[in-house]
Amino acid sequence: MLDEQVKAIFRSVLEERFDDVEIVSVDIEPGFDHDGDPILNVRVIFDGKRKVVDGHKVASFWRHLRSRLDQEGRTDVPFPVISYIAKSEWKNAGATAH
């Protein structure tokens, strides 16, 4: 199970980096990649005027997250596989963001 400190770091860095959209929810679940290595499956539901997030921010997010995790001494956190989903698209898929 993922601890609350790691979840809080993810949320904090997301809110700092994506300050032009509202982060509705962040769901993080441990998993494994096709080689059996540990990963984190991360689903970020956002609400904003645009249905897409800034590609530059998406591309650089891992670098900013890794830096913050290192500062907090959390070098044990697996690589995240992140999906960014607009709240409107999430609702259209039949789910509800929380």
Residue, then its C-alpha position, 0 to 999 in steps of 0.5 A: m500500500l502506498d503511504e500518505q506522504v507519497k500521495a501528498i507529494f504527488r498531489s502537491v507537485l501536480e498542483e504546483r506544476f498544473d496551476d492553470v487547471e483544477i486537479v479533481s482527483v489523483d488515484i495511485e495504485p501500485g502495479f508491475d510493468h511487462d518486465g515485472d518491475p514495480i510501477l505506480n499507476v497514476r490517474v489524474i482527473f483534472d477540470g479546466k477550460r481546455k480538455v488537454v493539459d500543457g504538453h511541456k508540463v506533462a513531459s517535465f512532471w516526472r523530473h519535478l516529482r523525482s526532485r521532490l521525492d529525493q528532497e524528502g528522502r523517498t528514493d524508494v518510489p517506483f516509476p509512475v505511469i500517469s494518465y491525465i483525464a479531463k473530468s468531462e471525458w471521465k464522466n463521459a466514460g460512465a465514471t465519476a471523479h471524486 
